[in-house]
Amino acid sequence: MALIAQASVEQVKTAADMVEIVGARTQLRKVGARWTGRCPFHEERTPSFSVNAADKLYYCFGCGSKGDLITFVRETEGLDFVGAIEWLADRYRIPLEYEETSPQVEEKRRRRERSARLERPRRARGFRPHRRPNRAPMRSRPGDPRPGRPQRRRSRRPTSPAGWP
């Protein structure tokens, strides 16, 4: 499986013009440092779609649609990430470089990604395999007034003085 080189992806992102791509879908008007227009993702009468040409980002205040240049192409053209990069590269005549990988390297990469995806929820819920998995918790300590029962934590709430009404 061939992967697009990261340098090629960055080259496509810098060469593409956000205003030109979005302007092909909807009419844009310059307001200050941004461009505004009607959102191409939903029907509206007043412009609520904002494009930041410098950062190559868009946001719609009506439907909440947001993203970067590649996300916009993916949403409007119905493509995946690779298809969007190829579509932009073809439009701006940028040659793409592909990285060839062997099936063994690709399988290792997939396993690493899968194990990382499975490990995140474990970390989030506090899974720690090094903490006594098969031992019963300590029920009493030496000098415990109630042996066999765990000690209660005392409240740190301040109390009123003895003579207080």
ABEGO torsion letter per residue (X at the ends): XBBBBAAAAAAAAAABBAAAAAAAABBBBBBEABBBBBBAABBBABBABBBBAAAGBBBBAAAGBBEBAAAAAAAAAGBBAAAAAAAAAAAAGBBBBBBBBBAAAAAAAAAAAAAAAAAAAAAAAGBBAABGAABBBBABBBGBABBGBBBBBBBABBBBBAABX
